Amino acid sequence: MLDTSQSFKENAAGAMANAGLQKALARAKPQFHAKRAYAVAAMPEFEQLRDEAKAIKDHTLSHLDHYLERYEAAVLASGGHVHWCKTAEDARATILKICRDAGAQTVTKGKSMVSEEIGLNEYLERHQVTPVETDLGEYILQLRNEPPSHIIGPAFHLNREDWEESFRKAHTDLPADRVFHERRDILTEARIKLREKFLAADVGITGANFLIAETGSSVIVTNEGNGDLTQTLPRIHIALATIEKIVPTIEDCLSLLRVLARSATGQDMSVYTTFSTGGRRPGDLDGPQEYHVVLLDNGRSNMVGTEFQDMLRCIKCSACMNHCPVYGAVGGHAYGSVYPGPMGSVLTPMLVGVEQAGLLPNASTFCGKCESVCPVKIPLTGLMRHWREREFERHLTPQTMRTGLGLWAFFAKRPALYRVATRLAMAAMGLIGRKRGSFSSLPLAGGWTKGRDMPAPEGETFFARYARSQRS
């Protein structure tokens, strides 16, 4: 995916003006909120589970090298292969080599944000290997040549009419006058088209929600059967995952699974939760002949031991973006990066640099809703503040902003002068704006008044009112 995070302002303006997108957002947002709230209310111990999930991830990150080595040993013991990849380029080259060694022409893929992060599909296509997305949302995005706009609902931004139009354009061998009576008809058509792909694929690539050090297993959670078909039907299964997906034991994994689905979709558990350990063994009825794990760093190890280490607790549930008012207004594509929403606003600057993605940590109201719903209690607003600090230190913020902050700091360091200045400003603005009650434009406040009016001040300043209340 081409990173356009530096154009967030323009992207957001376009998203706000996109009637189809706004229709999709208005339809889907309330469902995420209501389902999560219902699931949490039905589990009185949910807050305790959040504390436990946070502790598991913190412990693992504190001993990450140990558990990664233990995981590799377990995978090798089960007959699998582990490939350590420092960069996206390393991971792409490793996967291509596995495909070429197998003589693969077609590769089926389960939903994987990491494959989006490294641009895997485009890379395989350039080297004459055809990737086929099998998740229903990812499948239509591949037909439309669009990136995902959401972590768990990649086609979150599309409406039913978009699906029907895309299927008619892509599936030209089917009757042009066919009628899609309901959503099930779309699903049925996709199933028919994908079934032959599952059977023809030489290699299947999935992501991994968790990697278990104790057993060498990779775990995927899905609501469709495509993940299981992707990793059991082809001769070779490749699990592509980043290093922070590791957890110590099966018991730890089960604890995290209890908060994952409830936070993501409001389900107790996803429809499919699949543990894969090694290739097919003698006596097994199905499964791949070879099992490969591609472990990607891509900057994660640089976060360990820094103020951004907490971000590595993320289990990619998308609860933060489901409840974020900014994401809810502009959708995922406006962020211009693989990972949208609050978690993406923290992770993207680490992946591409704050010089490129500095606008994203500023795309937040700091209401704190993202932190309140995060199942592993990541301090997302605090981490965004850290990026803002780095942006300011490197003089990446606009000069007008730096000048404004400098002016405010001058008065803030001089309380008496600050009170006098604010009283005078309040009185002047109140007098000027008394007739209309608001301002449609103001010096130094164009960012606010461009989209809304600024109410005219009424009465005294907070300091004056507070001082008066203390005297009375």
N, C-alpha and C positions, 0 to 999 in steps of 0.2 A: 504494500500500500504506500502510495506517495504521501509523505508527511507534509501537511499544509497547516500545521498548528500555528505558524507565524501569521496566518491569515484568519485567525479566529474571529476577529471583529467583522470582517466581510462575510465569512461563512455564517456567523450567527444572524446577521442582518438578512441574508438570503433565506435562512431557515425560518425566520419569523414571518417572512412574506410568502412562504410555501404553503398553500392551502391544504394540499394533500398531506404533507407532513404534520401540520397542526391537527388535522382530523385524526390521524393515526395516534398522535401523542395524547389527544384528549380521550380517545377510546381506551387506550391501554394503561395509562397512568393509574387511574383509580383501582384497577384490578390488582396491580402489584401491591398497592398500599393495603387494600382490604384483606387480601389473602394472607399477607405476612402478619398483619395484626391479629387475624383470627387464629393462625397457627401458634403465635406466641402466647395469646391468651389461653389457649388450650393446654399449655405446658407451663405450670407454675414454676418449675425449676429452670426456666430458660435463661435467666440472668446468671444463675450458677453455672450453667453449661457454657455461657460466653466466657466466664472467668476461667473455666477449665480449658476451653479451646485456646484462649490467649496464652495460658501457662504452657500448654503443649508446644505451641509454635515458638514461644520465647525460649524454652528449654532446647528445642531442636536447633534453633539458630545459634544458640550459645555453644553448641557442640556440632556444628554443621559438618565439619570435616570428618569427624568420627562416624556420623550416621551415613554420610555419602560413601565412605569406604566400606562400611558394613553392608550397605545396600548393594554395592558392586559385587562384593563377595557372595551375597545371597543369590544374585542374578546369575553369576557364573556357575554357582553350585547347582542351579536348576537347569543348566544347559543354555542359558541365554548369553547375549553379548551386550557390553556397555561401551558406548562411544562418548568420550569426553570432548565437548566442543566449547571453546572459549568465546567464539564470535558467531554471528549469524552466518557468515561466509563458511565457517568450518562446518556448521550444522547442515547447510544446504549441500555442500560437497560430500559430506558423509552419507546423506540420504541418497544422493544421486549415485554414488558408488555402489550402495547396497542394491539399488534398483537395476543398475547396469550389470552387476554380477549375477543377478537373477534373470537377466534378459527381459526385464519388465517393460511392457509398452503401455499398460494401463494401471493406474494406482487409484484405489478408492480411499477416501479420507473421511474420518469422523470429524466433528467440529473441534477445531483447535485454534485458539487465539495465538498460540506461539507460532504456528505455521504462518499466520497472518503477519506476525511480528518480523519473521525472517524472509517474507516474500517468497514462500516455497512454491506456490502454484506457478507463478510466472517463471521461476527458475527452471522447474521441471519441464514446462512447455518449451522453453528455449532450447532444451536438450532432448527434444523429441520423446518425452515421457508425458502421457496424458493424465492429469489428475482429475478425479471426479468427486465433487463434494456430494456426500450422501445424506447429511442432515438436511431436513426439508427447507429450513430457512437459508442455509448456506447454498443449497442447490439452486434456488431461484436467484440468489445474488450472483452466482456464477453465470447463470443464463443472462443476467442483466449487466454483467461486468461491473458490479458494485462491491465495495467493501462492506463488512458488517457495521451496523450502527449501535450494537448492543452486545454484551458478552454472552448472555444466555438466550436472548431473542435476537439473533443477527438481522432478521428482516423486520424488526420492530417498527420501522418507519414506513412500511408498505401497507396499503389497503387491499381489500379483496379484488377490486377492479384491476390493480396493478398485477396481481398474480395471474388473473385470467388473461390479461393482455400479453404478458410475457410467455405464458404457456402456449398461446395460439401462435406467437411468432416463432417459438423454438421448436414446437412439435408439429411441424408441417405435414408429417405423414399421417396424422390423425384427421378425421373429418373437420372441415373448417366451420361447419354449422353446429358442432356439438354444443350442448348447453351445460353449464356448470350450475346445477340447481342449489348446491350447498357446498360448504368447505370440504366436506368429505370427498366430493368429486375431484377436487384439486389434489387431495392426498392420494386418491386412487390412481390418478394419472401419473403422478410422480413415482408411485410405487411400481407401476408397470415399466416405466422408463428406467428406473434404477435397478430393477431386479437383474436384468441382463448384464449390467455393469458389475454388480457384486460377483456374479458367476465368472466373468471374464478377467477379473483383476488378478494380477500376479503378486501385487504387494498391497497391503492395507496399512494406512497410517492413522493413528489416533493420537490425541493428546493424553493427558493424565491429570485427574483431579488430585490424586495423591500417589506417592511412591512409598512403599512400606519397607523400611530397612530390615526389619525382622525376617521377612520372607522373600524379599526381592520382587514383590508384586507391584503391578501398576493397577490403578483403580480409575474407572470412568463411571460417571453418573449421567444418564440420559433419560429422555422421555420417549424415545423412539428406538426401534430395534436396530437401527443402522450401525450403531457403535459395535454391537456384538457381531453383526454380519461382516463388518470391516475387518475385525481382528481374528475371526475364526475361519472364514472361507478362503482367503488367499494363502499361498504357500509361505509368505513372509509377513510378519507383523512388526511394524516399527512403532514404538511408543516414544513420542517427542515431548519432552518436558523440561522445565527449567529447574535449577538445583534447589530452589526453596520449596518445591512440592514434597520434599521428603518428610516423613513422620516416623517415629521410632518403631511403633508396634501396631498390630491389628486393632488392639483395644483403643489406642490413640486415634486411629483412623475412624473407628466407629463413633467416637465422641465428636469428632469434627463433622462427620456425616449427619449427626443429629441437628446441628445448627445450620448446615449448608443448605439443604433443600427448603427448610422453613424460612430462611432468610431470602432465598432466591425466588421461589415460586409459591411459597406458602404450603407446600406439601410436607407430609411427615417424612417421606422418602421419595426419591425419584422413582419412576416406573422401573428403570433398570439400574442396578448397581452391580458392576462387573469387576471381579478381581482376576487378573491375568498373571500367571507365574510360569515363565519359561515357555518352550515350544511343546508340541505334541509328544506325549510319552507313549510307550508301548501299551496298547489296550485302549487308548483314548479314541473316541469315535469321531472327534473333529479337533480343530485347532491348527495353528500354523506349524510348518516344519521348522521354521527359524523364528526366534524372538530377539529383537534388537531394541535397546533403549538408547536414544540419543539425548544425552544430558547437556543442556545448554546453560552457559553462564550469562553471556551478553550483558555484562555490567553489574549483575546481581552481587557478585562477591565484593565489588567496590562499595556496596551499601552496608555490608556487615561492619559493625563497630562504629558506624557514623550515626548522625541524628536521623538518618533515613532508614535505619534497620527495621523499624516498626512496620514499614511498608511491606517487608518480606513476609509478614504474617498473612497477607491477603490470600483468601481462598477463592477469589474470583466469583463471588456469589451475585454481584451487581446490586446488592441492596442499597449501596450508597448512591448510585446513579438513579435507581428507581424512586428515591425520595428527594433527590436534589432539585430545587426549583429552577436552577439554570439548565440542567440537562432536560428537565421537563418542558422547558420553553423552546429549546433549540435542537434537541435530539443529539445523536451521537456523531453524525458526520461533521457537524460544525466544529468539533474539536480538532479535526484534521489529523487524527492519529489513530493507531490501532486500539488504544485503550482510552475510552471517553469517560466523562463524569469525574467526580472527585478523585477516585483512585488513579485515573489516567492523568489528572492534573499533577499528581505527585510522581507517578512512575515515568511519564513521557519525558520530562526534563532530564531524568537520569539516563534514559536510553539515547536521546538525540541531542542533549545539551540544553541548558537554560537559555542560551543565546537563541536557539531555534524555537523553544517551546515556552518562553517566559510569559506569554499571555495566559496560558492555561491556569497557573496558580492564582492568577488575578480574576479568573472567571468563576468567582464564588461569592455568595452573600455572607459566608461565614455564619450561617444560621445554626450550624452544628448538627443538623438532622442526620448527615452522613455518619458522624461518629456515633450518634445514639442508636443507629440500626446496625452498625457493623458487628458481625458475629464474633470477631476476634479483637474488637475494641481498638482499632487503629486510630490514633489521634490525627485524623486527616487534615483538619483545619490548621493544627500546629505545624504539620509537615509542609503545607502550602505556605505558611508564614516563613518557614526556613528558606523556601525557594525565593520568596519575595525579598528576603534579606540578602540572599546571594545576588539576586538581580540588581538590587540597589547598590551593593558593594562594588559590583563590576560596572557601574554606570550604564546599565542597560535600559533603565527606565527613562521615559521621555523627559527632556529638560524641563518642560512645563510642570510636570509632576514633582521633579526634584526641587524646583524653585518654590512651588507651592508649599511643599513640606518644610523647606528651609524657612519660609516666611512664618508658617505656623509654629515651628520650633522656636523661632526668635521670641514670639509673644508668649508661648507656653513656659519658657524659662523665666519670664518676668510676670508673675501673677497679678501684680497691681496694674501693670500696663495692659495685660490680657483682659482684665475685668472692664477697664475703661473702654478699650477698643470694642469689645463685644457689645457693651451697652450702647455705644454710639452707633454701631452697625445695626443692631436690632431696632433702635429708634428710627434710624433713617429708612431701613427697609420696611418697617411697619407703616411709616408715613407715606412712602411712595406707593406701597402696594395695598393701601387701605381700600381704595375704590374697587379694584378687581378682586382682591383677596389672594392673588397669586401672581407669579412671574413666569412669563413664557420664555424668557431668556435672561441670563445673568452673566456678568464677567466671571471667569474662572469656574463656572458651573455648567459649561456647555454640554458636558457628557450627561448631566442630569436632565437639563431642560430640553435636550434634543428629543427625548421620548416622553416627557411628562412635565407638567408645570411644577414650579417650586412654590409651596404655600407661603404666603406673607407671614412674618412673625407676628404673634399676638402677645401683648403684655411684656413682662420683664424677662431677663435671662434666668437660667436655672440657678446660677450663683446668687443672684439678687433675691430670688424667691426663697432659696434655702436659707440665706442669712436672715431674711425677715421671719421665716418660720421658727428659727432658733431663738429669736428675740422675744417672740410672743409666747 
